[in-house]
Amino acid sequence: MMHKALAATALVFALSTPAFAKEVMDVADLVEKHGPAVVNISTTKMVKRGIEGLPFAVPDEEDMQEFFRRFFPGAPGARGPMQEIPARGAGSGFIVSSDGYILTNAHVVRDADEVEVKLIDKRKFIAKVIGADNRTDVAVIKITASNLPMVKLGDPANLRVGEAVAAIGSPFGFENSVTAGIVSAKGRSLPSESYVPYIQTDVPINPGNSGGPLFNMKGEVVGINSQIYSRSGGYQGVSFAIPIDVAMEVADQLKRGGKVSRGWLGVVIQEVTADLAESFGLDRPRGALIAQVQADGPAARSGLQAADVILMFNGKPVENSGDLPRMVGMAKPGTKIPLQVWRRGKLQELQVVLGELPGEEQLAGKSSKTYSRGGLALSELTADQRRELSIDHGLLVEEVTGDAARAGIRVGDVILAVNNGKVSTVEAFRKAISAVPKGKSAAILVRRGEGSLYIPLKITGE
């Protein structure tokens, strides 16, 4: 019996080998045909020189410089003006039009003073950043050239879980590196991103791969490699790509006007758990539960209420709460959208005219209490919440984007103070944060779990 089992195993392996070899050849053919349309991106940004021996740059605020002069008096740079030095970054991208338009990640080119593009034939170009969208991490850059090789775009909707895919990029600066794997899942939501249904793969992705293409085995680009999930900073088997249809919709808007316009509903939502579904009388957990309706927003004007569960948006089912922000964001502002809502045990049909989601630079100018400068949606703690947390003040973080997301503030954090000044109302927070000059940082005291920590929130918008 043992010999028969070994023989069977050997037979299976022998039969599997040609199929595996054929797939490897497919990848080789793919790289040979479409590799020339993949580019390497190098960026240069001038930054303040930090004190020698410290793993960070010294902030240029006078009070912080005084701190370092007092406690690090012998360190080079502790006295005198700060010096600027070039900080270099690297990423990948791919050509989507023969006249030089290139797609990459927004974080690859963010705040860069110079962006250089290198083709596979060693030609180099200085690129212009046409536009970047931080919410989806998509950027469009342009080089002055013609008759360039370009990729062929595919349809991510046709991707199947388990399907083979490949990536080309520059991990750790190793140019034109090829890796392959399979699609692990589709439609993934990440905590810091509300507008992208990520493609999850096990394709090895490392620093430098960001912005590069994800190919299917037809040689079509189906995504932009964007993020990894890692405890070490390197690849650990979980990678995420932005679907190319989402990226191209963003890119088209960036090319037309340099910014992205998104629909806006004006609600704070949460997941419908099994217990909540039972309490609301739903047949199963589905939809997006409205926890808060913003005053004078599109949802309020349409008659939506807290405790409503949105089941259908524009004729499409809302299975999970994370589906709704993407659906709303992809809709055009001003569009009248039909909604199916579960309210007090009954289905109701409503219509809402979507507003326009404020851009990150517009958040400070809105009179609504939902948004604040720096990219935070906040609400004031109820008496029960304050009692449960054993605190007498604070603001609950309900949504994070822009500067706040980059600083590391999370949904569920409770903001206790700004620059050592207590904040008990959203208006108090808005007033405190508005006093922070552009380019400077505010010290945000945050309650997280059982402890508290300070987070520096650098303000990049007005």
ROVO-28602 format. One record per residue: y negated, x, z negated of N, C-alpha, C, O in turn; residue in one letter. Coordinates in steps of 0.02 Angstrom, whole numbers, plus 50000, padded with zeros to 5 digits. Example, Ala and Ser with C-alpha at 12.3 -4.5 7.8 and 13.67 -1.06 7.14 Angstrom:
2
502845066049610502255061549610501655066049610501665071249577A
501125064249646500535068449643499985064549606499435067049598S
***
This chain:
462
500605004150000500005000050000499375004350000498885002750033M
499395009949961498815014449959498665017350027498095017650048M
499205019450064499095022450130498815017350179498395018950220H
499045011050173498785005850217498045004450204497655003550250K
497865004450140497155003350122496715008950149496175007550175A
496945015150142496565020850168496495020450243495975022050271L
497045018450275497035017950348496545012550370496175013350419A
496535006950333496075001450350495355003650341494925002150382A
495225007350286494545009950274494325014550330493765014250354T
494775018950350494615023650403494475020050468494035022050506A
494855014550482494765010750543494075007450543493725007550594L
493905004450485493245001250480492685006250492492205004850528V
492745012250462492235017350471492195019450544491655020450571F
492785020250575492795022350644492475017250690492115018950737A
492605010750674492305005450715491555004950703491175002950747L
491335006650641490625006050624490215011650652489615010850665S
490515017450662490135023250683489755022450748489175024250751T
490065019650802489695018850864489085014350856488555015750884P
489165008950816488595004450806488035008050771487445007150788A
488195012150721487685015850684487345020850730486735021650730F
487755024350772487475029250818487015025950868486495028750886A
487205020050890486785016450938486115014850907485595015250941K
486105012750842485475011150809485045017350801484435016950809E
485355023050786484975029350781484655030950848484075033050851V
485025029850902484745031050969484165026350983483675028251014M
484235020150958483685015450967483045018050933482505017550962D
483115020750874482535023550839482255029450878481645030150884V
482695033750904482465039450942482085037251005481565040051022A
482355032151039482015029551098481345026551079480845027351115D
481335022951023480715019850999480175025150987479605024451009L
480365030450952479885035750936479635039150999479035040551006V
480085040451045479885043751108479405039551148478935042051179E
479515032951148479105028451190478445026651156477935026351189K
478465025251089477875022551056477545027351007476995026050983H
477865032950993477575037850947476885040350966476465041350923G
476755041351032476085043851052475505039251032474935041551031P
475645032851017475105028350997474965028550922474505025150898A
475345032550885475235033250813474795039450801474905044650831V
474295038750757473815044150746473815046350673474015042550628V
473595052450662473485055050595472735054550579472315055950621N
472585052550518471885051550498471725056150439472085056250390I
471185059950446470945064150391470245061950372469825060750416S
470115061450308469455059150285469145064450240469485068150205T
468485064550240468105068950196467575064850160467215060950190T
467545065850094467055062450053466745067550006467115071349973K
466085067550000465755072149955465745069049885465515063449875M
466015072849836466055070349768465745075349720465645081149737V
465575072949660465285077249609465825082049583466405080149573K
465635088149572466095093249546466165092149471465675091849435R
466795091649447466925090749376466925097349339466895102649370G
466965096949274467005102849232467685106149240468195102649240I
467695112549247468325116149255468775114949195468565115349137E
469405113349210469885112049157469955104649140470405102749103G
469505100449168469565093349157469845090049220469645091949275L
470295085249213470625082349272470215076749304470505072249334P
469555076849297469145071649325468435074249333468245079249303F
468045070749375467345072649384466925069749328467055064149305A
466445073449306466005071049253465535065849282465205067249332V
465485059749253465025054649278464315057249276464135061449235P
463905054649323463225057249327462725053549282462135054949283D
462975048649242462535045349195462305050449142462705054649120E
461675050249122461395055249077461755055349010461875060748983E
461935049348984462255049348918462945052548920463145055748872D
463305051648976463965054748982463895062348991464295066148963M
463405064549029463305071749036463115074848969463325080448954Q
462725071348929462545073848863463165074548819463225079248780E
463635069748826464265070148788464645076548805464875080048760F
464695078048870465075083948890464705090448872465015095448856F
464045090248874463665096248854463765097648780463775103448758R
463845092148740463915093048668464615095348648464695099748606R
465125092348680465805093648658466175098848701466705101348680F
465905100548760466185105848801465635110748820465515111848880F
465305113748772464715117848786464865124148827464435126548864P
465475126748822465635132848858465935131748926466055136548963G
466055125448945466385124249008465895125049066465325122849062A
466125128349122465695129049180465495122049205465915117649209P
464875121249221464635114849247464405110149193464145104749207G
464495112149129464275107749076463515107649070463215103149041A
463215112749099462485113049099462235113249171462585115549216R
461635110849181461345111049247461585105249290462005101349269G
461295104549350461455098849394462165099149420462445104549429P
462455093249432463115092849462463095095149535462575094349568M
463635098049559463685100149629464165095649666464645093049638Q
464035094649731464475090649772464975095149808464795100349835E
465605093049809466115096649846466495091649889466515085649872I
466785093749945467145089149988467835087449959468215091949941P
467985081049956468655078749937468995076050000468695072050036A
469595078250012469925076550075470505071850062470855072350012R
470585067150108471135062350105471495062050172471245064550222G
472075058850172472465058350233472815051650236472965048650184A
472935049350296473295043150308473525042850379473525047850415G
473725036950399473985035950467473645029850498473285026150464S
473765028850561473495023050596473845022350663474275026450680G
473655017250702473955016550768473455013150815473045009050794F
473505014950878473035012750929473235005850954473805004850975I
472765001150953472914994350974472564992451039472684987051066V
472144996951065471834995751130471715002451164471565007451131S
471765002651230471725008951266471035012151263470955017951280S
470525008251241469845010951237469675013651168469095015051153D
470185014251124470065018051063470025014350997469845017350947G
470195007850996470205004250932470855005850895471395005750924Y
470795007350830471355009550789471385005450726470865004150695I
471985003350706472074999850642472345004650590472755009050604L
472095003850529472345007750472472225003750408472034997850412T
472325006750351472185003450287471465004550267471175009750280N
471174999450234470495000150209470445005750157469955009450155A
470965006550116470925011750064470965018850092470785023650058H
471195019450154471215026150186470515028650202470365034550195V
470085024050225469415026150249468865024050202468275025150216V
469025020950145468515018350099468065023950075468305029050050R
467405022950081466895027550056466915034450088466605039150063D
467275035150144467315041750177466655043350213466345038950244A
466445049650207465845051950244466015053950315465595053750359D
466645055850326466865057650393467595055750401468005056950356E
467765052850459468455050950474468655054450539468345053450591V
469165058650535469415062250594470095059550614470535058650572E
470185058350679470815055850706471125061250750470795064250792V
471765062450738472135067450777472715063950813473115060650782K
472735064850880473275061950920473875066550922473835072350901L
474425063950947475045067850950474975073750997475335078650991I
474505073251046474395078851093473895083851066473645088151103D
473725083451001473295088150965472555087050976472145090550947K
472365082151018471655080751026471375077650961471715073850927R
470755079550945470425076950885469785073350903469425075350948K
469635067950865469035063950875468735062150808469095061050759F
468085061750805467745058850747467695051350759467425049150809I
467955047550711467995040250719467425036750683467165039250633A
467235031050709466755026650677467125020950643467575017950672K
466955019550580467255013950544466905007550566466315006450550V
467265003250602466984997050627466924991950570466434988250566I
467414991850527467404987250471468034988050429468544990450453G
467984986050366468564986450321468554980350276468024978150253A
469144977650263469224971750221469664973550162470264974550169D
469354974150103469724976250043470244971150021470754972949991N
470114964750035470574959550010471254959950044471754958250013R
471274962150107471914962950141472104970250152472654971750174T
471644974850136471744982050146471824983750219472234988050237D
471444980450262471454981850334470784984650356470254982250335V
470794989850397470184992850424470274994050499470824995250523A
469704993650534469694995250606469225001150615468655001050593V
469475006350649469055012050667469065012950743469505010150776I
468585016650770468525017350843468385024550861467955027750831K
468745027050911468595033550939468365032651011468535027751044I
467965037451035467705037051104468195040451150468205046651156T
468605036451183469105038951230469335033151273469165027451260A
469715034651325469965029551370470675031151392470915036851385S
471015026151418471705026951443472175029651389472605033851402N
472075027351328472495029551273473145025551270473155019751289L
473675028651246474295024851234474175019751179473805021151131P
474485014051183474395008851133475055005651115475525005551155M
475095002951054475714999851032475784992851060475294989851084V
476394990351057476534983451075476624979551011476984981750966K
476304973751007476314969750945476874964550947476994961450998L
477214963750890477744958850884477534953050840476964952650818G
478004948550827477874942650785478274943250720478884942650721D
477934944450664478284945050600478684938850581479154939350542P
478494933050608478864926950592479584927250616480024923850589A
479714931450666480394932050693480804937350657481404938050670N
480494941050610480874945950572481384942450527481244937150499L
481964945450520482474942750476482604947750419482584953750429R
482734945150360482914949450304483564953050322484054949850342V
483574959650313484144963650333484064966950400484464971250418G
483554965050438483434968050503483184975250497482804976850451E
483404979450543483204986550542482474987350564482254984050612A
482104991650530481414993250547481305000750538481695004150506V
480765003250568480605010350563479855011350555479455007150575A
479675016950525478965018650513478825025550540479255030050538A
478205026450564477975033050585477315034350548476885029950547I
477245040250519476635041850483476615049150464476965053350492G
476185050650414476075057550393476165058250317475685059650282S
476785057150292476885057850219476735064850195477005069750222P
476315065250144476125071750114475845076550167475875082650159F
475565073850221475275077950273475755080350326475555083850373G
476395078550321476875080450372476815075550431477075070050428F
476455077750482476255073350536476845070750577477355074150586E
476765064450601477245061450648477955061350620478435062550656N
478005059750555478665059150523478935052050533478565047150531S
479595051650545479925045250559480405043650502480805047950483V
480375037550475480855035150426481095028250446480755024850485T
481665026250421481945019750441482285016350382482455019650332A
482375009850388482705005950336482794998850360482874997550420G
482794994150313482874987150329482334982950296482004985250249I
482254976850320481814972050287482164969350225482714966550230V
481854970250167482164968150104481984960950086482384957350057S
481374958950103481144952150088480514950750129480204955350155A
480324944450134479714942450169479294938050125479554934650080K
478644937950139478194933550102478084935450030477974931049988G
478124941850015478034944049946477304943449925476854944949964R
477184941249864476524941249834476484946849783476944947749743S
475934950549784475824955849735475274953649687474834949849706L
475284956049624474814953749574474084954649594473664950449577P
473924960049629473224961549645473004958849713472424959749732S
473464955649750473294953349817473484946049825474054944149812E
473004941849846473134934749854473174932449926473384926749939S
472984936749973472904934450042473404937450090473344936350151Y
473904941150066474384944350111475094942550091475294943750034V
475494939650137476204938450124476594944650146476844944950202P
476664949450101476924956050119477644955850144478044951750122Y
477794960450190478474961950210478724967550165478444973050163I
479254966150128479544971250085480114974750122480544971450151Q
480124981450121480654985250153480894990750106480614991950053T
481434994050127481655000050091481525006250132481815011550120D
481075005650181480885011450222480525016550178480045014650143V
480735022850178480385027850137479645028550157479495030750213P
479205026850111478485027150121478185031350065478355030250007I
477765036050081477465040450032476715041250046476485039150099N
476335044350001475625045550015475535049050082475855054150096P
475095046250123474995048750191475275044050243475055044150301G
475765039850224476025034750269475565028750274475625024850321N
475115028050227474685022050225474315021150290474015025850317S
474345015050316473995013450378474415014250440474215012250495G
475015017150433475455018150490475825011850509475845007050470G
476135011650568476465005650592477175004950566477525009850554P
477384998650558478084996950545478354993650608478094988550630L
478864996650638479154994350702479794990450690480174992050644F
479924985350732480594982550736480974986550789480694991050821N
481604984850800482004988850846481894987250919482214989950964M
481424982650932481194981551001480604986051018480354985951074K
480384990050969479814994350981479154990850971478634993250993G
479164985050936478544981250924478304982550853478704983050806E
477644983050846477354983750779477344976850745477074972050772V
477654976550686477674970150650477284970550585477194965450551V
477044976550566476664977150505476304983750498476414988350537G
475844984050449475504990250431475744992350362475674988650314I
476034998250358476275000750293475685001750246475205005150264N
475724998750187475134998450145475245000850073474835004650047S
475804998750042475895000249971476625001749956477075000049994Q
476725005049899477395005949872477395003649800476885003549767I
477985001949775478065000549704478415006649675478965008349694Y
478085009949628478355016249603478135017449531477575015849512S
478585020349492478415022549425478245030049424478005032649374R
478375033449481478265040649483477695042649529477475048349527S
477445037949570476935039649620477225041049688476865041249737G
477895041949691478235043049754478695037349771478755032549732G
479025037849828479465032549852480055031349805480385036049784Y
480175024949789480745023049748481135017149776481455013449739Q
481095016249842481505011149874481175004449886481494999949913G
480545003649865480194997249875479524998649908479075001549878V
479454996449970478844997450008478594990750034478984986050043S
477934990350047477634984150070477204985350131476834990250135F
477254980750179476854981150241476484974650251476734969250235A
475874975250278475464969450295475704966650362475724970450410I
475894960350366476114957550430475584958550484474984957650471P
475794960250543475314962150595474894956150618474324957150640I
475154950050613474744944250633474164943350585473604941650606D
474284944450520473744944150471473234949650484472634948550483V
473494955750497473054961450509472624960550571472034962250571A
472914957750624472534956950687472004951550680471474952150710M
472154946350642471644941150631471044944150594470464942750611E
471184948350544470644951850508470284956650555469674956950555V
470674960350594470374965350640469914962050691469384964750706A
470124956350717469704952950767469034950950737468514951550769D
469034948550674468404946750642467984952950628467374952750635Q
468304958350607467934964550594467614967150658467044969550656L
467954966650714467684969050777467104964750800466624967250830K
467144958150785466604953650807465974954350764465424954350790R
466064954850698465474954850656465474959650598465004959750558G
465994963750592466014968650538466214965950470466224969650421G
466374959450466466594956450403467084950850417467184948850474K
467404948450364467914943250370467674936950335467444937150278V
467734931250369467544924850341468184921050323468634920350364S
468214918550261468814915150238468634908250209468084907150184R
469114903750214469034897250183469044897850107469324902550079G
468734893050074468674893050001468744886049975468414881449999W
469184885149925469314878649897468954877549831468724871949817L
468904882649789468554882049726468984879349670468764874949632G
469594882049663470034880049608470354886249577470404891449610V
470564885649516470984890649483471674887449477471744881949451V
472194890949502472854887949505473354891949464473224897649443I
473934888949451474474892449418475134889849446475164884749480Q
475674893649431476334891949456476594885649421476434884349363E
476994881749458477334875949429478024878149407478464879449448V
478124878649342478774880649314479244874649312479034868949324T
479874875949297480364870449292480154865549237480214859449247A
479914868049181479694863649126479094859449146479064853449131D
478614862549181478024858849203478214853549255477964847949254L
478664855449301478884850749352479194844549320479074838949341A
479604845649269479924840049234479404835749198479444829649200E
478914839049166478404835249130477954831149176477714825849157S
477844833749238477434830149287477824825049327477534821149365F
478494825049320478894820349358479054822549428479244818449470G
478974829049443479144831649509479894832449516480244833449466L
480144831949578480864832549589481114839649577481694840549560D
480674844649587480864851649577480224855749571479684853349588R
480274862049546479674866249541479414868049610479754871449648P
478824865849627478504867549690477764865949686477534862449640R
477384868549734476684867049737476254871849696476494876549666G
475604870449696475114874349658474754869749609474424864949629A
474824871249545474524867149493473804869249482473654875049471L
473344864449485472634865849475472494866049400472564861049365I
472284871949377472114872849306471384871549294471184869449239A
470964872749345470234871949337469934870549405470124873649455Q
469464866049407469084864449468468374866849458468034865049410V
468144871049505467464873749499466944868349514466994864949565Q
466464867649470465944862649479465564863949544465404869649561A
465424858449581465044858749643465394862549698465074864249748D
466034864049691466414867349744466724862349791466694856349778G
467044864649845467364860149893467894855649861467934849749878P
468294858349815468814854349783468514848649742468754843049744A
467984850349704467654845149663467364839649707467424833749690A
467064841449762466764836449807467294832149840467154826349858R
467894834749848468434830849881468794826349832469184822049854S
468674827149767469004822949717469614826049686469964822649648G
469754832349699470314835749666470154836449592469584837249572L
470684836049551470604836249478471074841349447471594843049476Q
470894843749388471354847949349471994843849336471954837849323A
472564847249338473234844249330473514841349394474094839349396A
473114841149448473394839449514473854845149536473734850949521D
474374843349573474824848349603474774847549678474954842349706V
474524852849712474464852649785475144854349815475404859749806I
475414849449852476084850249882476054851949956476494855449982L
475534849549990475464850850063474744852750077474274849750050M
474654857850119473994859950141473994860150217474344864150247F
473584855850247473524855550320474204854550354474354857550406N
474614850350322475264848750352475824853550336476394852550358G
475674858950299476184863950283476344863650209475894862950167K
476994864250191477184863750121476944869850081476954875450106P
476734868550019476544873849972477124874549923477174870749875V
477564879349936478154880149894477984883649828478234881749775E
477574888849832477384892649773476624892949768476274892149818N
476364893949708475644894049699475324899649740474754898949763S
475694905149750475424910749789475324909149862474964912749897G
475644903749887475554901849957474854899149970474574900150024D
474574895649920473944892049932473354896649948473004895249997L
473224902049910472654906249927472684908949999472174909550033P
473294910750022473364913250090473204907850141472864909150191R
473454901750129473324896250175472574894750179472294893850233M
472264894350121471554892850118471154898450151470694897250190V
471324904650134470954910350160470984911050235470514913450267G
471554908950265471634909550337471304903850375471224904150436M
471104898550340470764892850372470024894350381469724898050342A
469744891450432469044892550449468584888650403468704882650393K
468074891750374467594888050333467284882250372467134882850431P
467204876550338466934870650370467454866050399467304860450422G
468084868250399468634864250426468824858750377468854859850316T
468954852650403469194847150362469954847650359470294847350411K
470224848350299470934849650289471264843850251471014841850198I
471814841050277472174835950239472604839150184472924844350195P
472614836050126473014838350070473484832850046473304826950046L
474074834950025474524830249990474554832649918474724838349904Q
474404828149872474324829849801474774825449758474844819449770V
475084828549707475464824749657475014823649597474814828449563W
474864817249582474404815649528474694809849486474794804349511R
474814811349423475064806349375475684802649402475734796549397R
476144806549429476774803649451476774800549519477274797549538G
476234801049557476204797949623475914802849674475514807249658K
476124801949738475834805849792475174802849814475094796749818L
474694807149827474044804949852473844809349911473994815349913Q
473504806349960473254810050018472494810850011472134805850002E
472254816950015471534818350011471334822750070471754825650105L
470684823250080470414827850130469874832050098469484829550057Q
469844838450116469344842950089469024846850145469364849150191V
468374847650141468014851950189467924858750155467584859250104V
468244863850182468244870450151467554873650153467194873050202L
467394877150099466794881350100466974888350123467534889450147G
466514892950117466654899950136466714904150073466284904050029E
467264907750068467384912050011466844917350007466714920750056L
466514918149950465984923249944466284930149955466824931749930P
465924934349993466134941250000466024944949935465674942549890G
466334950849929466274954649867465554956349852465354956749794E
465154957449905464454959149894464034953049877463454953749858E
464324947049885463944940849873464084937949804463724933449782Q
464594940449769464794937249707464234936849656464184931849620L
463824942049654463284942049604462744936949619462384934749574A
462684935049684462154930549703462324923249696461894918949707G
462944921749677463144914749672462944911949604462994915249553K
462704905649604462504902549541463094899949501463024898449442S
463694899549533464284897049498464484901749442464374907749445S
464774898749390465004902849334465704905649346465944909649306K
466024903749401466704906049413466724913349433467174916949412T
466244915649471466244922449497465704926649463465194924049441Y
465814933049461465314937649434465264943749477465714945149518S
464724947349470464654953749503465214958349480465394958549421R
465494962049527466044966449511466714963549530467214967149530G
466744957149548467354954349574467804950949523468414951549528G
467514947449474467914944149423467784936549423467214934349429L
468334932749416468284925649401468454924849327469004926749306A
467994922049289468064921749216468014914649190467704910349222L
468314913549133468214907149098468144908549024468404913548999S
467784904148989467674905048918468294902648879468594897548895E
468474906348828469054904748788468964898148751468424896748725L
469494894248748469474888148708469574889948634469754895548617T
469444885148591469544886348519470264888148504470404892548463A
470744884748538471444886248527471624893248549472004896748516D
471344895448606471484902148630471194907448583471524912548569Q
470584906248557470294911048511470704911448447470804916848419R
470944905648424471354905448363472014909148374472244912848330R
472314908148432472954911348446472884918948450473334922548429E
472324921248478472214928448485471884931548424471814937648420L
471694927348376471354929748315470704933448331470564938648301S
470314930748378469664933548394469154927848394469334922048400I
468514929748388467994924548384467594923948449467134919848453D
467754928048500467384927748563467804931048617468314934148603H
467584930248679467924933548735467954929048796467854923048792G
468084932248854468124928748918468794930248950468994936048954L
469134925148973469794925949004469704927749078469334924349114L
470044933049101470034935049171470534930849210471134931149197V
470284926849257470714922349295470854924849366471354922949396E
470404928949392470504931749459470154938449463469624939349434E
470464943049499470194949849503470174951949576470654951049613V
469614954849597469564957549665469034963049664468704964149614T
468964966449720468434971449729468414976849676468924979949661G
467814978049649467714983449600468174982749540468444987649516D
468244976549516468654975449456469384977149468469714980049425A
469644975249527470334976849543470434984349548470934987049524A
469954987749579470014995149585469964998449516470255003849506R
469604995449470469534998349403470164997449361470265001049312A
470584992549379471194991449341471174985549294471624984649254G
470644981449299470624975249260471134970349288471214969949349I
471484966849245472034962549266471914955149249471554953549201R
472224950849288472234943749271472584942949203473114945849192V
472274939049158472554938249091472214942549039472284941248979G
471854947749061471464951649013470924947148982470704942249012D
470704949048922470144945548889469584950648879469674955648845V
469014949348910468444953848905468064952348841467834946748829I
467994957448800467664956648735466944959048735466514956248701L
466794964448774466124967348772465974971048836466424973348871A
465334971548851465074975548907464574980448879464064978548851V
464724986948887464294992148860464144990948786463574991548763N
464674989348750464654988248677464274981948656464144980948597N
464094977848703463774971448686464264965748693464554964848747G
464374961948641464854956448642464664951348696464074949948707K
465174948348728465054943148778465484937048759466094937548756V
465154931348748465504925248729465484920048783465874915248782S
465014920848831464944916048885464944919748951464784925648955T
465114916049004465104919049071464394921149089464294926249121V
463914917149069463214918849083463004925249049462634929249078E
463254926448989463104932648953463404938648989463104943948994A
464014937649016464324943049054463924944549117463794950349133F
463734939249153463354940049215462704943849201462504948249240R
462374942149147461744945449130461854952749114461464957049135K
462394954249076462534961149058462714965349118462494971049125A
463124962549163463364966449220462814967249272462804972049310I
462344962449275461794962949323461314968549305460934970949347S
461324970749241460884976149220461164983049238460814988049229A
461774983249264462084989749282461864991549353462004987749399V
461534997249362461314999149429461905000249476462445002149455P
461784998949540462305000249590462505007549589462075012049588K
463165008749590463415015549589463555018149519463845023549511G
463345014349467463465016349398464055012349370464295007549400K
464285014449311464865011249280464665007749216464215009849180S
465015002249202464944998649139465594999449100466134999249128A
465535000449034466115000948991466334993948970465984990548933A
466904991848995467154985148981467704985548928468224988648938I
467584982348871468084982148818468544976148831468314970448835L
469194977648839469674972548860470224971848807470474976748781V
470394965648791470984964248750471574963148798471544958848841R
472094967148790472684966648832473304966848788473444971848756R
473674961348787474254961048743474034961248670473594957448649G
474344965848633474174966448562473634971648549473414972448492E
473404975148601472914980448591472284979448632472224974648670G
471824984148625471194984048662471074990848693471314995948668S
470704990848749470544997148782469884996348820469684990848837L
469555002048831468945002248871469135003748944469545008148957Y
468835000248990468935001449062468265002549094467824998249088I
468155008349128467525009349164467515005349229467935006349273P
467035000849235466964996649295466374999249335465794998149317L
466515002649390465985005349433465754999949481466164996949516K
465114998749484464824993449526464624996449593464175000649596I
464944994149647464774996749713464374991849754464084993749804T
464344985449732463954980349768463334978349729463274979749670G
462884974949765462274972749732462414966449690461954963749658E
***
